[in-house]
Amino acid sequence: MNIGQKNSTNRWKFFVFGIFAFLIFFNLDVFLPLKHFSVSPYEPAKASMPQESLKSYSIVYDVYTNKSGLSTIGEKELLKALMKNNIDIAFLSDCTYLSSRLEGIYGDKILISRCYTKNGINFYDEFSVSKDSNASCYELFNLTKSVNFDLLHVSSLFKFFLFSFFDEKKAYDQLTDFVSVNLDFKRFSNNPCFLSGVGFYSRLKFLETKGTISFLDVNYTLPLVLNKIYLSQELTSDISFSKSLIFDALKNGNTISIFSRDFKGDIFVEEGGDTKPIGSLVSVEKNPKIFITLDNQDILIVVYKNGQIYSAHDTNSLVIKPKKEGFYTFVAYKYNMKLPFGFYTGVKPLAFLGNVFIQ
């Protein structure tokens, strides 16, 4: 073999190795993280959401408009995005003099201002959300405030910029991969209230280990992080009355947090023939049943009891019949591939389905 043939062979090997290395890099987030679950048998749920007794509404929390000075999103643009994505309620985080004018009902959309004041009463006097354990309601996570880059996220970040040229919707689906969702189940034993936020700014920053990701396409970003509340009656055109219903539902934990635009599902409780929302306090003596029905595929429904894993079920439809007291928490995980011996690849939270308290 002459020198030219040898160099040609080496170049070919380098080329093949380069393709192989790129494919591994491109699919890092498909195979990682790798997790193990001891999967238990399950009884499929046959009941669907009881529309007559429970009403559900979607909420997007921690939204900024150009009234805040931190975002370029206009008020009309926000309302159009709410209509386009079938979002019912938006919690605004604008805190300027002009922002007080935004709170109200616009058609069938409700805007609630975080810093709205009326007669000296502030939004936080009625209801507050924070990561602080002493707050009246937890912020479960926030898309633009819970960013953490590591080896797993490098390929997701690469895919975002790659797909953004060809398929913006697919690109934006990568954003939740950058968020570290800290599901601290034990803290919900004393307080079931939570919300997950989106956040909007006019800046884009990737320079810090933990920084702010800010993407301005409201139509693609809004549906990535939603909250769903369950009410016993419909909202009305009275903003004060509707706010009261919303705040009470959130404080009682009648809500779930959704980390994917494609999530569709519900969870509710039956006790003694009565239908109740997630977050309810029920009696073990009345043989309660918890129904979870999701439309997504490749789902693990994991049940936590008093903050510890109680059971895991490889299904998107499940009925649970608790026999002992405790607080039961439910999380839907999405996975990419099922391996032998209970291992799953690409596992990440899809929705925090809330708690049921059994006494």
C-alpha positions as CSV (number, residue, x, y, z in Angstrom):
1,M,0.0,0.0,0.0
2,N,1.5,3.3,-1.0
3,I,1.4,6.5,1.0
4,G,-1.6,7.9,-1.0
5,Q,-3.7,4.8,-0.4
6,K,-2.8,4.8,3.3
7,N,-3.9,8.5,3.6
8,S,-7.1,7.8,1.8
9,T,-7.9,4.9,4.1
10,N,-7.2,7.0,7.2
11,R,-9.4,9.8,5.9
12,W,-12.2,7.3,5.3
13,K,-11.8,5.9,8.8
14,F,-11.8,9.4,10.2
15,F,-14.9,10.3,8.2
16,V,-16.8,7.2,9.5
17,F,-15.7,7.8,13.1
18,G,-16.8,11.5,12.7
19,I,-20.3,10.4,11.6
20,F,-20.6,7.9,14.4
21,A,-19.5,10.4,17.0
22,F,-22.0,13.0,15.6
23,L,-24.9,10.5,15.8
24,I,-24.0,9.7,19.4
25,F,-23.9,13.4,20.3
26,F,-27.1,14.2,18.4
27,N,-29.0,11.5,20.4
28,L,-27.6,12.1,23.8
29,D,-30.9,13.4,25.1
30,V,-32.6,10.4,23.6
31,F,-30.7,7.9,25.7
32,L,-30.1,10.0,28.8
33,P,-31.1,10.0,31.5
34,L,-31.3,6.3,32.0
35,K,-33.6,5.3,34.9
36,H,-34.8,2.1,36.6
37,F,-38.4,1.6,37.8
38,S,-39.8,-1.5,39.4
39,V,-43.0,-1.6,37.4
40,S,-46.2,-2.8,39.1
41,P,-49.4,-4.3,37.7
42,Y,-52.3,-1.9,37.2
43,E,-56.0,-1.6,36.6
44,P,-56.8,0.5,33.6
45,A,-59.1,3.5,34.2
46,K,-62.4,3.3,32.3
47,A,-63.8,6.5,33.6
48,S,-63.4,9.8,31.6
49,M,-63.3,13.3,33.0
50,P,-66.7,14.1,34.6
51,Q,-67.5,17.3,32.7
52,E,-70.7,18.1,34.5
53,S,-69.3,18.1,38.0
54,L,-65.8,19.4,37.4
55,K,-64.7,22.2,35.1
56,S,-61.1,22.5,33.9
57,Y,-59.2,25.7,32.8
58,S,-55.7,26.2,31.6
59,I,-53.4,28.7,33.2
60,V,-50.1,30.2,32.0
61,Y,-48.2,31.7,34.9
62,D,-45.4,34.4,35.0
63,V,-45.9,36.1,31.7
64,Y,-44.3,39.5,30.9
65,T,-45.5,42.0,28.4
66,N,-43.9,45.2,27.0
67,K,-45.5,47.1,29.9
68,S,-42.9,45.5,32.2
69,G,-40.0,46.9,30.3
70,L,-38.5,43.4,30.2
71,S,-40.3,42.0,27.2
72,T,-41.2,42.9,23.6
73,I,-44.6,41.0,23.7
74,G,-47.5,43.4,23.2
75,E,-50.9,43.1,24.9
76,K,-52.7,42.3,21.7
77,E,-50.1,39.7,20.7
78,L,-50.5,38.0,24.1
79,L,-54.3,37.8,23.8
80,K,-54.0,36.4,20.2
81,A,-51.5,33.8,21.5
82,L,-53.9,32.8,24.3
83,M,-56.7,32.3,21.8
84,K,-54.5,30.4,19.4
85,N,-53.3,28.0,22.1
86,N,-56.7,27.6,23.9
87,I,-55.3,29.1,27.1
88,D,-58.0,30.5,29.4
89,I,-56.1,32.4,32.1
90,A,-52.8,34.3,32.1
91,F,-51.0,35.5,35.3
92,L,-49.0,38.7,34.4
93,S,-45.8,39.6,36.1
94,D,-45.6,43.2,34.9
95,C,-44.9,45.6,37.7
96,T,-45.1,49.1,36.4
97,Y,-47.6,51.9,36.7
98,L,-49.2,51.0,33.3
99,S,-49.5,47.3,34.1
100,S,-52.4,47.9,36.5
101,R,-54.6,48.5,33.4
102,L,-54.2,45.0,32.1
103,E,-56.1,43.0,34.7
104,G,-59.6,42.0,33.5
105,I,-61.6,39.8,31.3
106,Y,-61.1,40.0,27.5
107,G,-63.7,38.0,25.7
108,D,-63.3,34.5,27.3
109,K,-59.7,35.2,28.5
110,I,-58.9,36.3,32.0
111,L,-55.7,38.3,32.8
112,I,-54.6,38.5,36.4
113,S,-51.9,40.9,37.3
114,R,-49.2,40.0,39.8
115,C,-48.8,43.6,40.8
116,Y,-52.3,44.9,40.2
117,T,-53.5,47.2,43.0
118,K,-57.0,48.3,43.9
119,N,-57.8,50.2,47.1
120,G,-54.3,49.5,48.3
121,I,-54.7,45.7,48.1
122,N,-52.0,43.9,46.2
123,F,-52.2,40.6,44.3
124,Y,-49.8,39.0,46.8
125,D,-52.1,39.9,49.7
126,E,-54.6,37.5,48.2
127,F,-52.4,34.9,46.8
128,S,-48.6,34.4,46.5
129,V,-46.3,32.1,44.6
130,S,-42.7,31.5,45.5
131,K,-39.9,28.9,45.8
132,D,-39.6,29.8,49.4
133,S,-40.8,27.0,51.7
134,N,-42.7,29.6,53.8
135,A,-44.7,30.9,50.9
136,S,-48.4,30.2,50.7
137,C,-47.9,28.6,47.3
138,Y,-44.9,27.0,45.6
139,E,-43.4,27.8,42.2
140,L,-42.8,24.2,41.0
141,F,-40.5,25.4,38.3
142,N,-40.1,28.2,35.8
143,L,-38.9,27.7,32.2
144,T,-36.7,30.8,32.2
145,K,-35.6,30.7,35.8
146,S,-34.8,27.0,36.3
147,V,-32.2,26.5,33.5
148,N,-29.3,24.2,34.1
149,F,-26.9,23.2,31.3
150,D,-24.9,20.0,31.5
151,L,-23.7,17.3,29.1
152,L,-27.3,16.1,28.5
153,H,-28.5,19.5,27.4
154,V,-25.7,20.2,24.9
155,S,-27.3,18.1,22.2
156,S,-30.7,19.6,22.9
157,L,-29.3,23.1,22.6
158,F,-27.7,22.1,19.2
159,K,-31.1,20.7,18.1
160,F,-32.9,23.8,19.0
161,F,-30.7,26.0,16.7
162,L,-30.7,23.3,14.0
163,F,-34.5,22.8,14.0
164,S,-35.3,26.5,14.4
165,F,-34.3,26.9,10.7
166,F,-36.7,24.2,9.5
167,D,-39.4,23.5,12.1
168,E,-39.9,26.1,14.8
169,K,-42.5,24.1,16.7
170,K,-40.2,21.1,16.9
171,A,-37.3,23.4,18.0
172,Y,-39.2,24.9,20.8
173,D,-40.1,21.5,22.1
174,Q,-36.5,21.2,23.1
175,L,-36.7,24.0,25.6
176,T,-38.1,22.0,28.4
177,D,-35.1,19.7,28.2
178,F,-33.0,22.6,29.5
179,V,-35.0,22.9,32.7
180,S,-34.1,21.1,35.9
181,V,-37.5,20.2,37.4
182,N,-37.0,19.7,41.1
183,L,-40.0,17.7,42.3
184,D,-39.6,17.9,46.1
185,F,-42.5,15.7,47.1
186,K,-42.1,16.0,50.8
187,R,-42.8,19.7,50.9
188,F,-46.3,19.0,49.6
189,S,-47.2,17.2,52.8
190,N,-48.0,20.5,54.4
191,N,-48.9,22.6,51.4
192,P,-50.4,21.2,48.1
193,C,-50.4,24.6,46.3
194,F,-48.2,25.0,43.3
195,L,-47.8,26.7,39.9
196,S,-45.2,26.3,37.1
197,G,-44.2,29.4,35.1
198,V,-43.1,30.3,31.6
199,G,-41.5,33.7,32.0
200,F,-40.8,36.2,29.1
201,Y,-38.0,38.6,28.7
202,S,-36.4,40.5,25.8
203,R,-33.0,39.0,26.4
204,L,-31.2,35.8,25.4
205,K,-28.4,34.7,27.7
206,F,-26.5,31.4,27.6
207,L,-23.3,32.7,29.2
208,E,-23.8,31.4,32.7
209,T,-24.2,27.9,34.1
210,K,-27.6,28.9,35.3
211,G,-28.9,31.8,33.3
212,T,-32.1,33.1,31.7
213,I,-33.3,31.6,28.5
214,S,-35.6,34.1,26.7
215,F,-37.4,33.3,23.5
216,L,-39.8,35.9,22.1
217,D,-42.1,33.7,20.0
218,V,-45.0,33.7,22.4
219,N,-47.1,31.3,20.2
220,Y,-44.5,28.5,20.5
221,T,-43.4,29.2,24.1
222,L,-46.8,29.7,25.9
223,P,-48.0,26.1,25.6
224,L,-44.8,24.6,26.8
225,V,-45.6,25.2,30.5
226,L,-49.2,25.1,31.5
227,N,-51.2,24.7,34.7
228,K,-54.7,23.1,34.7
229,I,-57.1,23.9,37.5
230,Y,-60.3,22.0,38.3
231,L,-63.4,23.9,39.6
232,S,-66.8,22.9,40.8
233,Q,-68.4,25.7,38.8
234,E,-67.7,27.8,35.8
235,L,-65.9,31.1,35.8
236,T,-68.0,34.2,35.1
237,S,-67.6,37.7,33.6
238,D,-67.1,39.0,37.2
239,I,-63.3,39.4,37.5
240,S,-63.4,39.5,41.4
241,F,-65.6,36.4,41.6
242,S,-63.5,34.5,39.0
243,K,-60.2,35.4,40.8
244,S,-61.7,34.1,44.0
245,L,-62.6,30.7,42.4
246,I,-59.1,30.5,40.8
247,F,-57.2,31.4,44.0
248,D,-59.3,28.9,46.1
249,A,-58.6,26.1,43.6
250,L,-54.9,26.8,43.6
251,K,-54.7,27.0,47.3
252,N,-56.5,23.7,47.7
253,G,-54.1,22.0,45.2
254,N,-56.8,21.4,42.6
255,T,-54.3,21.8,39.9
256,I,-51.7,20.0,37.8
257,S,-48.6,21.3,36.0
258,I,-47.9,20.3,32.4
259,F,-44.4,20.4,30.9
260,S,-45.3,19.6,27.3
261,R,-47.4,21.2,24.6
262,D,-48.7,17.8,23.5
263,F,-50.0,16.6,26.9
264,K,-53.7,15.8,27.1
265,G,-55.1,14.1,30.2
266,D,-57.0,14.4,33.5
267,I,-57.0,13.2,37.0
268,F,-59.9,13.2,39.5
269,V,-61.1,11.4,42.6
270,E,-64.2,9.5,43.5
271,E,-65.3,9.1,47.1
272,G,-68.6,7.5,48.1
273,G,-70.1,8.3,44.7
274,D,-69.0,11.9,44.7
275,T,-66.6,13.3,42.2
276,K,-63.8,15.5,43.6
277,P,-60.8,17.3,42.0
278,I,-57.1,16.4,42.6
279,G,-55.9,17.9,45.9
280,S,-59.0,16.7,47.8
281,L,-58.9,15.4,51.3
282,V,-60.8,12.0,51.3
283,S,-61.5,9.2,53.8
284,V,-59.9,5.8,53.4
285,E,-63.1,4.3,54.9
286,K,-65.1,5.5,51.9
287,N,-62.9,3.5,49.5
288,P,-61.7,6.4,47.3
289,K,-60.6,5.8,43.7
290,I,-58.2,8.0,41.8
291,F,-58.6,8.0,38.0
292,I,-55.7,9.0,35.7
293,T,-56.3,9.1,31.9
294,L,-53.7,10.4,29.5
295,D,-53.6,10.5,25.7
296,N,-49.8,10.3,25.5
297,Q,-47.9,7.2,24.7
298,D,-44.7,5.8,26.2
299,I,-45.8,7.0,29.7
300,L,-44.8,5.9,33.2
301,I,-47.2,7.0,35.9
302,V,-45.3,7.0,39.2
303,V,-47.1,7.1,42.5
304,Y,-45.4,8.6,45.5
305,K,-46.7,8.1,49.1
306,N,-45.4,10.5,51.7
307,G,-42.6,11.6,49.4
308,Q,-41.3,8.1,48.6
309,I,-42.0,6.0,45.5
310,Y,-45.0,3.8,46.1
311,S,-45.5,2.2,42.7
312,A,-44.7,2.7,39.0
313,H,-47.0,1.8,36.1
314,D,-46.1,1.5,32.5
315,T,-49.4,2.8,31.2
316,N,-51.3,6.0,30.3
317,S,-54.6,4.9,32.0
318,L,-54.8,3.9,35.6
319,V,-57.1,3.6,38.6
320,I,-55.7,3.6,42.1
321,K,-57.5,2.5,45.2
322,P,-55.5,3.6,48.2
323,K,-56.0,1.4,51.3
324,K,-53.9,3.3,53.8
325,E,-53.7,6.9,55.1
326,G,-51.1,9.3,53.6
327,F,-50.6,11.9,50.9
328,Y,-50.3,10.4,47.5
329,T,-48.5,12.3,44.7
330,F,-48.7,11.4,41.0
331,V,-46.2,12.2,38.2
332,A,-46.4,11.3,34.5
333,Y,-43.0,10.6,33.0
334,K,-42.2,10.4,29.3
335,Y,-39.6,7.9,28.1
336,N,-38.0,7.3,24.7
337,M,-37.2,3.6,24.9
338,K,-38.0,0.6,27.2
339,L,-35.0,-1.7,27.9
340,P,-35.0,-5.1,29.7
341,F,-35.0,-5.4,33.5
342,G,-37.0,-2.3,34.1
343,F,-34.7,0.3,32.6
344,Y,-36.0,3.2,30.5
345,T,-34.1,5.8,28.4
346,G,-34.7,9.5,27.9
347,V,-36.9,9.8,31.0
348,K,-38.2,13.2,31.9
349,P,-41.3,14.6,33.8
350,L,-44.2,15.3,31.5
351,A,-46.7,16.5,34.1
352,F,-46.9,16.9,37.9
353,L,-50.4,15.5,38.5
354,G,-50.7,16.8,42.1
355,N,-51.7,15.1,45.4
356,V,-54.6,13.4,47.1
357,F,-54.7,13.3,50.9
358,I,-56.1,10.1,52.4
359,Q,-57.1,10.3,56.1
